[in-house]
Amino acid sequence: MARNIGSQYTTHRVLGRGSAGTVWLGEGPQGPVAIKLLREDLATDPELAERFAHERHALLGLEHPHIVGVRDLVIGGEDGQDLALVMDLVRGPDLRTHLERERRLAPHEAVAITAQIAAGLSVAHAAGIVHRDIKPENILLEPAADGTGTPPTALLTDFGVAKLIDEPRHGGKGGVVGTPDYVAPEIVEGLPPRAAVDIYALVTVLYELLAGFTPFGGGHTGAVLRRQVTETAARLPGVPDPLWEVLQQCLAKAPASRLRAAELASRLREILPSLEGLPPLDIGDPDGADEPQEPADPPRPAPGPLPAAVPLVRADIPDDERATHTRMRVPDAEELAGGAHGTARTPRAPGQARAGSARHAAAARRKRRLAITVAAGVLAVVAVGGWLLTGGGDDDSNSHRPPHTTTGEPALAP
């Protein structure tokens, strides 16, 4: 059913639902638009309305070919309780949908998408705006208008939403707001978000496009956050050295060690020609779909349900297995020092069991059983050999046995 948003816009149908609200296909004075209508509990927050008004000029002025433009911010509406972002309408899917269909992307495509988003980020960062929630769901792919098979254009969306919603009241002390797989380590440690957090998140997305999984994902939210702080990303087999150097530098734990957005875009464009024709990486199934469903030893309690995540501009069934833009408690120093609980998805050869998986645990148990069996057999052989050498058996028979000689000749009876 049509609904008026402000005095100029009308919604027609739902395109998708996210953690912050619902995206509608709408109509405005200049044609079709996407309208992100924030949740009712957010819309009734007077502090949020004030922040909307404060950020209005900055968001409306953020223009770049790889950023979904914000046309208007609506405060009020027919019932006086609407907060909405009116954005350019992108007809293509989000990157999550594309990645789920392709499983993993060829290096050339993955790097081209990342370079485009980095170029958009450079403009936002120069304007003092940090995205804070970069992930495949917030990257849209606009198909070429000519229909000639030209690669789609990547655009970053939801700029400013994280900041608007989370500060100051909703992102108070001791909380982390973001998507766990893409949260930079300094955020976990309680430092304020600077431009470097976007670089970390974007290169995490690049890693995921190449590998099919994020470098520190797996297990419950606390495990992922600890790994963001304590572990180093495993190298992906088959990645050319120049590309791996960029990944490694931008996933550095120290924010100052990472490239800036403009530098990242430039480096990736330099690498791009050398990646032409390379196939997607062959590193096996990271999710364990090919593994028997045997519980690990010892079993761990199942984590609780995670918030559902729905891509920004699609209306099909949500992916209910991915946490997205959720509030998380910051692990204390003792927890961070304790290492990860759960197993990160690490690169492995096709068919090789992933460490910590059911198949890996079963293989370990089989090895232990084999070792025990072999040890028992060796002990049995040693025992029998010792019994023979010491003259074990019937004493009478031993009395008639010729004594052993070192020459191998029979001993002469006296």
C-alpha positions in Angstrom: 0.0 0.0 0.0 1.3 3.4 -0.9 2.5 5.7 1.9 3.5 9.3 1.8 7.0 10.1 3.2 7.2 13.8 3.8 5.5 16.0 1.3 7.4 14.9 -1.8 7.8 11.1 -1.7 5.6 8.0 -1.9 6.6 4.4 -1.1 5.3 1.6 -3.3 6.8 -1.8 -2.3 9.5 -3.2 0.0 12.9 -3.8 -1.6 14.6 -5.1 1.5 14.9 -5.0 5.3 18.0 -4.3 7.3 19.0 -3.9 10.9 18.3 -0.2 10.9 15.0 -0.2 8.9 13.2 -1.0 5.7 14.1 0.0 2.1 11.2 0.9 -0.1 10.9 1.5 -3.8 9.5 5.1 -3.9 8.6 7.9 -6.2 9.8 11.5 -5.9 9.7 14.7 -7.9 12.5 13.5 -10.1 11.4 9.9 -10.6 12.1 6.5 -8.8 14.1 6.5 -5.6 15.0 4.2 -2.8 13.7 5.2 0.6 15.3 3.8 3.7 12.7 4.2 6.5 14.3 3.8 9.9 12.8 1.6 12.5 10.0 3.1 14.6 12.0 2.9 17.9 14.7 4.9 16.2 12.4 7.4 14.6 10.9 8.4 17.9 14.3 9.2 19.4 14.6 13.0 19.6 18.4 12.8 19.8 18.5 10.9 16.6 16.3 13.4 14.8 18.7 16.1 16.0 21.7 14.2 14.6 19.8 13.7 11.3 19.4 17.5 11.0 23.1 18.0 11.9 24.4 15.5 9.3 22.0 16.5 6.6 24.3 18.9 4.8 27.3 16.6 4.9 25.4 13.6 3.5 23.6 15.5 0.8 26.9 16.9 -0.4 28.6 13.5 -0.6 28.7 12.8 -4.4 30.9 10.3 -6.2 30.3 7.7 -9.0 30.9 4.9 -6.5 28.7 6.2 -3.7 24.9 5.8 -3.7 23.8 9.4 -3.5 21.5 10.7 -0.7 18.9 13.0 -2.2 17.1 14.0 0.9 16.7 13.3 4.7 13.1 13.4 5.7 12.2 14.2 9.3 8.5 14.0 10.2 6.0 12.7 7.7 2.2 12.3 7.8 2.2 10.9 11.3 5.1 13.0 12.5 7.3 10.0 13.3 9.2 9.3 10.1 13.0 9.4 9.7 14.0 8.4 6.2 16.9 8.7 3.8 15.9 9.2 0.2 18.6 7.7 -2.0 19.4 7.0 -5.7 17.8 3.8 -6.8 20.2 1.1 -7.8 18.7 -1.6 -9.9 21.3 -4.3 -9.4 21.9 -6.8 -6.6 24.1 -6.2 -3.5 27.6 -7.8 -3.4 26.4 -10.4 -0.9 23.9 -11.8 -3.4 26.5 -11.9 -6.1 29.1 -13.6 -3.9 26.6 -16.2 -2.7 25.9 -17.0 -6.3 29.5 -17.2 -7.4 31.0 -18.6 -4.2 34.2 -16.7 -4.8 35.3 -14.2 -7.4 38.2 -14.2 -9.8 41.0 -11.9 -8.5 40.5 -9.4 -11.3 36.8 -8.9 -10.6 37.3 -8.8 -6.8 40.1 -6.2 -7.0 38.2 -4.1 -9.5 35.2 -3.9 -7.2 37.4 -3.0 -4.2 39.3 -0.3 -6.1 36.0 1.4 -7.1 34.8 1.4 -3.4 38.2 2.6 -2.2 37.9 5.6 -4.7 34.5 6.5 -3.2 35.8 6.2 0.3 38.6 8.6 -0.4 36.1 11.3 -1.2 34.1 10.6 1.9 37.1 10.5 4.2 38.3 13.8 2.7 34.9 15.2 3.8 35.5 13.9 7.3 32.8 11.1 7.0 33.6 7.5 8.1 31.2 4.8 6.9 31.8 2.4 9.9 29.8 -0.5 8.5 31.4 -1.6 5.2 30.4 -5.2 4.2 29.1 -6.9 1.1 25.5 -6.1 2.0 26.3 -2.4 1.8 27.9 -2.6 -1.7 25.5 -2.5 -4.6 26.3 -3.5 -8.2 24.6 -1.4 -10.9 24.4 -3.2 -14.2 25.7 -1.5 -17.3 22.9 0.4 -19.1 23.9 -0.6 -22.6 23.5 -4.3 -21.8 26.8 -5.2 -23.6 28.2 -7.3 -20.8 30.3 -4.5 -19.4 31.2 -5.2 -15.7 28.7 -3.6 -13.3 29.6 -0.5 -11.3 30.1 -0.9 -7.6 28.5 1.7 -5.3 28.8 2.0 -1.5 25.5 2.7 0.3 24.3 3.4 3.8 26.9 6.2 4.4 26.3 7.9 7.7 23.7 5.5 9.0 26.0 3.9 11.5 27.1 7.3 12.9 23.6 8.7 12.9 22.1 5.7 14.8 25.0 4.8 17.1 26.2 8.2 18.5 26.1 9.3 21.2 23.4 7.5 23.0 23.3 4.2 21.1 27.0 3.6 21.0 27.8 4.3 24.6 30.9 3.3 26.6 31.8 -0.4 26.5 29.8 -1.2 23.3 30.9 -2.1 19.8 28.5 -1.5 17.0 29.2 -3.1 13.6 29.3 -6.4 11.9 31.7 -8.7 13.8 33.6 -10.1 10.7 34.5 -6.6 9.5 35.2 -4.7 12.8 38.7 -3.3 13.0 40.7 -4.3 16.1 40.9 -0.7 17.4 37.1 -0.6 17.7 37.2 -3.8 19.7 39.7 -2.2 22.0 37.4 0.8 22.6 39.2 3.4 20.4 37.1 5.9 18.4 36.5 5.0 14.8 38.7 6.8 12.3 39.1 6.4 8.5 41.4 3.4 9.0 38.5 1.3 10.2 36.9 1.6 6.8 40.1 0.4 5.1 40.3 -2.6 7.4 36.6 -3.5 6.7 37.0 -3.0 2.9 40.1 -5.2 2.6 38.3 -7.8 4.8 35.6 -7.7 2.1 38.3 -8.2 -0.6 39.7 -11.2 1.3 36.2 -12.6 1.4 35.6 -12.1 -2.3 38.8 -14.0 -3.0 38.5 -16.8 -0.4 34.7 -17.1 0.1 35.1 -16.4 3.8 36.4 -13.7 6.0 39.9 -14.0 7.7 38.6 -14.0 11.3 35.1 -15.3 11.0 33.7 -18.5 12.6 32.3 -19.2 16.1 30.3 -16.8 18.2 30.6 -13.0 18.2 33.1 -12.9 21.1 35.4 -15.4 19.4 35.4 -13.3 16.2 36.2 -10.1 18.1 39.1 -11.7 19.9 40.6 -13.0 16.7 40.3 -9.5 15.2 42.7 -8.3 17.9 45.0 -11.3 18.5 45.3 -13.3 15.2 47.0 -12.6 11.8 45.2 -13.3 8.6 46.4 -16.5 6.9 47.8 -16.1 3.4 45.6 -17.3 0.6 47.3 -19.8 -1.6 47.6 -18.6 -5.2 47.3 -14.9 -4.5 50.1 -13.0 -6.3 52.6 -11.3 -4.1 51.7 -7.7 -4.9 48.1 -8.3 -4.0 48.9 -10.2 -0.8 51.2 -7.3 0.3 48.2 -4.9 0.0 46.0 -7.3 1.9 48.5 -7.8 4.6 49.2 -4.1 5.0 45.6 -3.1 5.2 44.7 -5.8 7.7 47.5 -4.6 10.0 46.4 -4.3 13.7 47.9 -0.8 13.9 45.6 1.7 12.1 48.6 3.9 11.1 50.1 1.0 9.2 47.2 0.8 6.8 47.0 2.5 3.4 44.7 5.5 3.0 41.7 5.1 0.7 43.2 7.0 -2.2 46.5 5.0 -1.9 44.5 1.7 -1.7 42.6 2.6 -4.9 45.8 3.5 -6.7 47.7 0.4 -5.7 44.8 -1.9 -6.7 44.5 -0.2 -10.1 48.2 -0.8 -10.6 47.9 -4.5 -9.8 44.7 -5.0 -11.8 46.3 -5.6 -15.3 48.4 -8.5 -13.9 45.3 -10.3 -12.7 43.6 -10.5 -16.0 42.5 -14.1 -16.8 43.3 -15.6 -13.4 40.6 -18.0 -12.3 39.0 -17.9 -8.8 41.3 -19.4 -6.1 41.0 -23.1 -5.5 41.3 -23.4 -1.7 38.6 -25.9 -0.8 35.2 -25.5 0.9 35.7 -23.3 4.0 32.3 -24.0 5.4 32.7 -27.8 5.9 29.8 -28.7 3.6 31.8 -31.7 2.3 32.5 -32.9 5.9 30.5 -35.6 7.7 28.3 -34.3 10.5 30.2 -35.8 13.4 30.4 -33.7 16.6 33.8 -32.3 17.5 35.6 -33.7 20.5 35.0 -32.3 23.1 31.6 -30.7 22.0 31.0 -27.0 22.6 27.6 -25.6 23.5 25.8 -24.2 20.5 25.8 -20.4 20.3 22.5 -18.5 20.6 20.6 -17.2 17.6 22.1 -14.4 15.7 20.2 -11.3 14.4 18.9 -11.8 10.8 20.6 -9.9 8.0 18.7 -8.9 4.9 20.6 -7.3 2.0 19.7 -3.7 1.2 17.9 -4.0 -2.1 16.4 -7.5 -2.3 13.2 -8.9 -1.0 13.9 -12.6 -1.0 14.4 -14.9 2.0 16.8 -13.4 4.6 20.1 -15.0 5.5 19.5 -15.9 9.1 23.1 -17.1 9.8 25.0 -13.8 9.5 25.2 -11.3 12.3 25.0 -7.8 11.1 25.4 -4.3 12.5 24.8 -5.5 16.1 25.8 -4.2 19.5 28.6 -6.2 21.0 30.2 -6.0 24.4 33.9 -5.2 24.3 36.0 -8.2 25.6 38.1 -7.3 28.6 41.9 -7.7 28.6 41.8 -11.2 30.2 39.4 -12.4 27.5 41.5 -10.9 24.7 44.6 -12.6 26.1 42.8 -16.0 26.3 42.8 -16.6 22.5 39.9 -17.4 20.3 37.1 -19.7 21.2 36.0 -21.4 18.1 37.9 -21.9 14.8 38.6 -19.2 12.3 38.1 -20.1 8.7 41.6 -20.6 7.4 42.7 -21.4 3.8 43.3 -25.1 3.1 43.8 -27.3 0.1 40.7 -28.9 -1.5 39.6 -32.0 0.5 41.8 -31.1 3.5 39.9 -31.0 6.8 39.7 -27.6 8.4 41.2 -27.4 11.9 38.6 -27.6 14.5 36.0 -29.1 12.1 34.1 -32.3 12.7 36.2 -34.1 10.1 39.4 -32.8 11.6 38.4 -33.9 15.0 37.4 -37.4 13.8 40.7 -37.7 12.0 42.5 -36.8 15.2 40.6 -39.4 17.1 41.4 -42.1 14.5 45.1 -41.2 14.7 45.0 -41.5 18.5 43.3 -44.9 18.3 45.9 -46.1 15.7 48.7 -44.9 17.9 47.3 -46.7 21.0 46.8 -49.9 18.9 50.4 -49.8 17.6 51.8 -49.2 21.0 49.9 -52.1 22.5 51.2 -54.4 19.7 54.8 -53.3 20.3 54.4 -54.0 24.0 53.0 -57.4 23.3 55.9 -58.3 21.0 58.4 -57.1 23.5 56.8 -59.1 26.2 56.8 -62.4 24.2 60.4 -61.8 23.1 61.5 -61.3 26.7 59.7 -64.4 27.7 61.5 -66.5 25.1 64.9 -65.0 25.9 64.7 -65.7 29.6 63.7 -69.3 29.1 60.0 -68.9 29.8 57.8 -71.9 29.7 58.1 -75.5 31.2 61.2 -75.9 33.5 61.6 -79.5 32.5 61.9 -78.7 28.9 64.4 -76.0 29.7 66.6 -78.5 31.5 67.0 -80.6 28.3 67.6 -77.5 26.0 71.2 -77.2 24.8 72.9 -74.1 26.1 73.2 -71.2 23.6 76.6 -70.6 22.1 77.8 -67.5 20.4 79.4 -69.4 17.5 76.1 -71.0 16.4 77.7 -74.6 16.7 75.9 -77.2 18.9 77.4 -77.6 22.3 78.9 -81.0 23.2 77.5 -83.0 26.0 79.9 -83.7 28.8 
